[in-house]
Amino acid sequence: MTRVVFHYAAGPDLEARLKGVPGLTITVCPEDDDARLMRLLPDCDVLWHVLKPCTAAMIAAAPRLKLIQKIGVGVNTIDLAAARAHAIPVCNLPGTNARAVAELALSMMLAVMRRLPRFDAGMRHGIWSDPVLQDGIGELGGRTVGLVGYGAIPRLLAPVLAAMGCHILYHARHPVADALGEYRSLEQLLTESDVVSLHIPQTEQTTRLIDATALGRMKPGAILINTARGGLVDQDALAQALRSGHLGGAGLDVFAAEPPDFNDPLFQLPHVVLAPHIAWLTTGTFDRSFAIAAENARRIMAHEALLHLVA
């Protein structure tokens, strides 16, 4: 039986789903349990990697390791050079979490614009009417939404935004023939958009793409949504743009360091909606992901071509 280490914490529902994957012996190892991970790696055939960095030391500690399978899309948290040095293929799962991430991006747009977390907190403290908080609330419909990137997630998100009456802009490396929306350079998109939503991988070229200069180009009162990678944004510059009132709010599911420093200034700002990198995390994502990941585990043991090979 192929031995898989799932490097992520699991609640009862997820544990049951993992037990139901046929043909594999899957052991759950929470990301904060390094000692358990190092005990499991020597007998591991396949590592199902989620978020905590897969390092050269981890790879070296797994002499039987035949495959690193990313449960998700971004592989910036995997030491690809170390994997290549040990001749271990790396695969990801493009599209499996797209619907979940698109839904949370939309939810964050609405939560920031309609100030839902702040109304919820007020209600729980006995506040029914808050004229200041109620003042100036707008609608998403009729706004210009700029999508940075046009992969699987924006392809699902754009039609929903269009149905709500949004004007859609997008930026990608090249114009996309069947894109729903108008192509813009990044500078133009930032200047024209009421809401900017990030949907690109983090690479050397995109790290801190949204820096103080980029934030300064955004419309006064605009909103930034990031469900992609925290390193795309200069968080100090974002905090300053929010504190100064230049930006109207932000929705952040990802952070430069994870877990983040909970003393970060962003955590003290009431017009920022926060989530702990869970945009992808739904039962639908798991079902789609485990089906492909299990097939890749079968293929690696059978010496067959892998699905979605990255490196």
C-alpha positions as CSV (number, residue, x, y, z in Angstrom):
1,M,0.0,0.0,0.0
2,T,1.3,3.4,-0.9
3,R,2.1,5.5,2.1
4,V,1.0,9.1,2.0
5,V,1.6,11.9,4.5
6,F,-1.0,14.6,4.4
7,H,0.8,17.6,5.9
8,Y,-2.1,19.6,7.2
9,A,-4.4,19.4,10.2
10,A,-7.7,17.6,9.7
11,G,-11.0,17.8,11.5
12,P,-13.5,14.9,11.7
13,D,-15.0,15.5,8.2
14,L,-11.6,15.7,6.5
15,E,-10.3,12.7,8.4
16,A,-13.3,10.7,7.1
17,R,-12.7,11.9,3.5
18,L,-9.0,10.9,3.7
19,K,-9.9,7.4,5.0
20,G,-12.3,7.0,2.1
21,V,-9.6,7.5,-0.5
22,P,-9.0,4.0,-2.0
23,G,-5.6,2.4,-2.5
24,L,-3.6,4.6,-0.1
25,T,-2.6,4.6,3.5
26,I,-2.9,8.3,4.4
27,T,-1.4,9.6,7.7
28,V,-2.4,13.1,8.8
29,C,0.4,15.3,10.2
30,P,-0.5,18.8,11.4
31,E,1.7,21.5,10.1
32,D,2.9,22.6,13.6
33,D,4.0,19.0,14.6
34,D,7.5,19.0,13.2
35,A,8.6,16.1,15.4
36,R,5.8,13.8,14.1
37,L,6.6,14.9,10.5
38,M,10.3,13.9,10.9
39,R,9.1,10.5,12.3
40,L,6.8,9.9,9.3
41,L,9.1,11.1,6.4
42,P,11.5,8.1,6.3
43,D,8.6,5.8,5.4
44,C,6.7,8.2,3.2
45,D,6.1,7.4,-0.5
46,V,4.1,10.5,-1.4
47,L,3.9,13.8,0.4
48,W,0.6,15.7,0.1
49,H,1.8,19.3,0.6
50,V,-0.6,22.1,1.5
51,L,0.9,25.3,2.8
52,K,3.8,25.0,5.3
53,P,7.1,25.1,3.3
54,C,8.4,21.8,2.0
55,T,12.1,22.3,2.6
56,A,15.3,20.7,1.4
57,A,15.7,19.2,4.9
58,M,12.3,17.5,4.7
59,I,13.1,16.1,1.3
60,A,16.4,14.8,2.5
61,A,14.7,13.1,5.4
62,A,12.4,11.1,3.1
63,P,14.6,8.5,1.2
64,R,11.6,6.6,-0.1
65,L,9.8,9.8,-1.3
66,K,8.6,9.4,-4.9
67,L,6.3,12.3,-5.4
68,I,5.5,15.7,-3.9
69,Q,1.8,16.5,-4.6
70,K,0.7,20.0,-4.0
71,I,-2.9,20.1,-2.7
72,G,-3.7,23.3,-4.5
73,V,-1.9,25.3,-7.2
74,G,0.9,27.5,-6.0
75,V,4.3,25.7,-5.6
76,N,6.2,28.7,-4.2
77,T,6.3,26.9,-0.8
78,I,8.1,23.9,-2.2
79,D,11.9,23.8,-2.6
80,L,11.8,22.8,-6.3
81,A,15.6,22.8,-6.6
82,A,15.9,20.2,-3.8
83,A,13.2,18.1,-5.4
84,R,15.0,18.1,-8.7
85,A,18.3,17.3,-7.0
86,H,16.6,14.2,-5.5
87,A,14.8,13.4,-8.8
88,I,11.4,13.7,-7.1
89,P,8.6,15.0,-9.3
90,V,6.3,17.8,-8.1
91,C,2.7,18.1,-9.3
92,N,-0.1,20.5,-8.5
93,L,-3.9,20.6,-9.0
94,P,-4.9,23.5,-11.2
95,G,-8.6,24.3,-11.1
96,T,-9.6,22.1,-8.2
97,N,-10.0,25.0,-5.8
98,A,-11.0,27.7,-8.3
99,R,-14.7,27.8,-7.4
100,A,-14.0,27.9,-3.7
101,V,-11.5,30.8,-4.1
102,A,-13.7,32.7,-6.5
103,E,-16.6,32.5,-4.0
104,L,-14.5,33.8,-1.1
105,A,-13.0,36.6,-3.2
106,L,-16.6,37.7,-4.0
107,S,-17.6,37.3,-0.3
108,M,-14.7,39.5,0.8
109,M,-15.6,42.2,-1.7
110,L,-19.1,42.3,-0.3
111,A,-18.0,41.9,3.4
112,V,-15.6,44.9,3.0
113,M,-18.0,47.1,1.1
114,R,-21.0,46.3,3.3
115,R,-18.9,46.3,6.5
116,L,-20.5,43.0,7.6
117,P,-17.9,42.0,10.2
118,R,-18.2,45.4,11.9
119,F,-22.0,45.2,12.0
120,D,-21.8,41.6,13.3
121,A,-19.4,42.7,16.1
122,G,-21.6,45.6,17.0
123,M,-24.7,43.5,17.2
124,R,-22.9,41.1,19.6
125,H,-22.2,44.0,21.8
126,G,-25.8,45.3,21.9
127,I,-25.4,48.0,19.2
128,W,-28.4,48.2,16.9
129,S,-27.9,51.6,15.2
130,D,-24.5,53.1,14.4
131,P,-25.0,56.2,12.2
132,V,-21.3,56.6,11.5
133,L,-20.8,53.0,10.5
134,Q,-23.9,53.1,8.3
135,D,-22.8,56.2,6.6
136,G,-21.6,56.0,3.0
137,I,-22.2,52.3,2.4
138,G,-22.2,51.5,-1.4
139,E,-23.0,48.5,-3.6
140,L,-20.8,46.3,-5.6
141,G,-23.1,46.5,-8.6
142,G,-22.1,49.3,-10.9
143,R,-18.5,49.4,-9.7
144,T,-15.4,48.7,-11.7
145,V,-13.7,45.5,-10.6
146,G,-10.1,44.9,-11.8
147,L,-8.9,41.3,-11.9
148,V,-5.1,40.9,-11.8
149,G,-4.6,37.6,-13.6
150,Y,-7.1,35.7,-15.8
151,G,-6.8,32.0,-14.9
152,A,-9.3,29.5,-13.6
153,I,-10.5,31.7,-10.7
154,P,-11.2,34.9,-12.6
155,R,-12.9,32.9,-15.3
156,L,-15.4,31.8,-12.7
157,L,-15.6,35.1,-10.9
158,A,-16.0,37.4,-13.9
159,P,-19.5,36.1,-15.0
160,V,-20.8,36.5,-11.5
161,L,-19.5,40.0,-11.2
162,A,-21.0,40.8,-14.7
163,A,-24.4,39.4,-13.6
164,M,-24.3,41.8,-10.6
165,G,-23.7,44.7,-12.9
166,C,-20.0,45.3,-12.4
167,H,-17.7,46.7,-15.1
168,I,-14.8,44.2,-15.4
169,L,-11.2,45.0,-16.2
170,Y,-8.4,42.4,-16.2
171,H,-4.7,42.3,-16.5
172,A,-2.7,39.3,-17.7
173,R,0.7,38.9,-19.4
174,H,-1.2,39.0,-22.7
175,P,-4.8,39.8,-23.7
176,V,-7.0,36.8,-23.5
177,A,-9.2,36.2,-26.6
178,D,-12.3,34.9,-24.7
179,A,-11.9,37.0,-21.5
180,L,-15.1,38.6,-20.1
181,G,-13.9,42.1,-19.5
182,E,-11.5,44.7,-20.9
183,Y,-7.8,44.3,-21.0
184,R,-5.7,46.9,-19.2
185,S,-2.0,47.3,-18.3
186,L,-1.5,46.9,-14.5
187,E,-1.1,50.6,-14.1
188,Q,-4.3,51.4,-16.0
189,L,-6.2,48.7,-14.0
190,L,-5.1,50.1,-10.7
191,T,-6.0,53.6,-11.7
192,E,-9.5,52.8,-13.0
193,S,-10.7,50.1,-10.6
194,D,-12.9,50.5,-7.5
195,V,-12.0,47.0,-6.4
196,V,-8.7,45.2,-7.3
197,S,-8.6,41.5,-6.8
198,L,-5.4,39.5,-7.1
199,H,-5.3,36.1,-8.8
200,I,-1.7,35.5,-9.9
201,P,1.1,33.2,-8.5
202,Q,4.0,34.6,-6.4
203,T,7.3,34.5,-8.3
204,E,10.4,36.6,-8.2
205,Q,8.7,38.9,-10.7
206,T,5.5,39.3,-8.8
207,T,6.8,39.5,-5.2
208,R,5.6,42.8,-3.7
209,L,4.0,43.7,-7.1
210,I,1.5,45.7,-5.1
211,D,3.9,48.1,-3.4
212,A,3.6,51.7,-2.2
213,T,3.8,53.0,-5.8
214,A,1.1,50.6,-7.0
215,L,-1.2,51.4,-4.0
216,G,-0.7,55.1,-4.7
217,R,-2.1,54.6,-8.2
218,M,-5.3,53.1,-6.9
219,K,-8.5,55.2,-6.7
220,P,-9.1,57.0,-3.4
221,G,-11.5,54.8,-1.4
222,A,-10.7,51.7,-3.5
223,I,-10.6,48.2,-2.0
224,L,-7.9,45.6,-2.4
225,I,-8.7,41.8,-2.2
226,N,-6.0,39.2,-2.0
227,T,-6.9,35.5,-2.0
228,A,-3.7,34.6,-4.0
229,R,-0.4,34.9,-2.1
230,G,0.5,37.3,0.7
231,G,3.9,38.1,-0.8
232,L,2.3,39.8,-3.7
233,V,1.6,42.8,-1.5
234,D,3.9,45.1,0.6
235,Q,1.9,44.7,3.8
236,D,3.5,47.8,5.5
237,A,2.6,49.9,2.5
238,L,-0.9,48.5,2.5
239,A,-1.3,49.4,6.2
240,Q,-0.2,52.9,5.6
241,A,-2.5,53.3,2.6
242,L,-5.4,52.2,4.7
243,R,-4.4,54.2,7.8
244,S,-4.1,57.4,5.6
245,G,-7.6,56.9,4.2
246,H,-6.3,56.6,0.7
247,L,-7.8,53.1,0.4
248,G,-11.3,52.3,1.6
249,G,-10.6,48.7,2.8
250,A,-9.1,45.4,2.1
251,G,-10.0,41.7,2.3
252,L,-7.0,39.4,3.0
253,D,-7.0,35.7,3.1
254,V,-3.2,35.4,2.7
255,F,-0.1,37.0,4.3
256,A,3.6,37.4,3.7
257,A,4.3,35.1,6.7
258,E,1.9,32.4,7.7
259,P,0.9,32.2,10.4
260,P,1.2,36.0,10.5
261,D,2.3,38.2,13.3
262,F,-0.9,39.0,15.0
263,N,0.5,42.3,16.1
264,D,0.7,43.4,12.4
265,P,-0.9,46.8,12.0
266,L,-3.3,45.4,9.4
267,F,-5.0,43.4,12.3
268,Q,-5.8,46.6,14.1
269,L,-7.6,48.3,11.2
270,P,-11.4,47.9,11.3
271,H,-11.9,48.2,7.6
272,V,-9.8,45.1,6.9
273,V,-11.6,41.7,6.6
274,L,-9.3,38.8,7.5
275,A,-9.3,35.1,7.0
276,P,-6.6,32.4,7.7
277,H,-5.8,31.2,4.2
278,I,-9.0,29.3,3.8
279,A,-10.3,30.5,0.5
280,W,-9.5,27.1,-1.1
281,L,-10.8,25.0,1.9
282,T,-14.1,23.5,1.0
283,T,-15.5,19.9,0.8
284,G,-15.7,20.4,-2.9
285,T,-12.1,21.3,-3.2
286,F,-11.1,18.3,-1.2
287,D,-13.2,15.9,-3.2
288,R,-11.8,17.2,-6.5
289,S,-8.2,17.4,-5.2
290,F,-8.1,13.9,-3.6
291,A,-9.4,12.2,-6.7
292,I,-6.5,13.6,-8.8
293,A,-3.9,13.3,-6.1
294,A,-4.8,9.6,-5.5
295,E,-4.6,9.0,-9.3
296,N,-1.1,10.6,-9.3
297,A,-0.1,8.4,-6.4
298,R,-1.2,5.3,-8.3
299,R,0.6,6.5,-11.4
300,I,3.9,7.2,-9.7
301,M,4.0,3.7,-8.3
302,A,3.1,2.2,-11.7
303,H,5.7,4.4,-13.5
304,E,3.1,6.1,-15.6
305,A,2.9,9.7,-16.8
306,L,1.8,12.1,-14.0
307,L,-1.0,14.6,-14.2
308,H,-0.2,18.3,-13.9
309,L,3.6,17.9,-13.6
310,V,5.3,21.1,-12.5
311,A,8.9,20.0,-12.0
